[in-house]
Amino acid sequence: MDCARNFGPFEGKTWINCSHQGALPPVAVEAVEEAIRWKQAPFNLTSDRFTEVPAVLRQTLARLIGADQKDIVLANSASYGLHLPNDTPR
């Protein structure tokens, strides 16, 4: 897979070890732009799409790390996520 073609253009510059300020691939930019459009017009975000996004993310993360998707927690911080197993009704 040629991952380099999914980034850029860098206009002749080289990006090395850029940590959290790295360039986004176009597919990530498109996803962010779509999320912004939902925020601008939330009535366009259907309930199916609202539940589909986290479900696909869980599936993808589970596959990436070799886990079961039911073991993937989506939370806004580690400290918030740590309380979920004990405080979530079963």
Residue pairs with C-beta under 8 A, 6 or more apart in sequence:
6 25
6 26
6 27
7 23
7 24
7 25
8 23
10 23
15 22
15 23
24 32
37 44
38 44
38 45
54 74
57 74
58 69
58 72
58 74
59 69
61 67
61 69
61 72
62 68
62 69
62 71
62 72
73 81
73 84
73 85
75 81
75 84
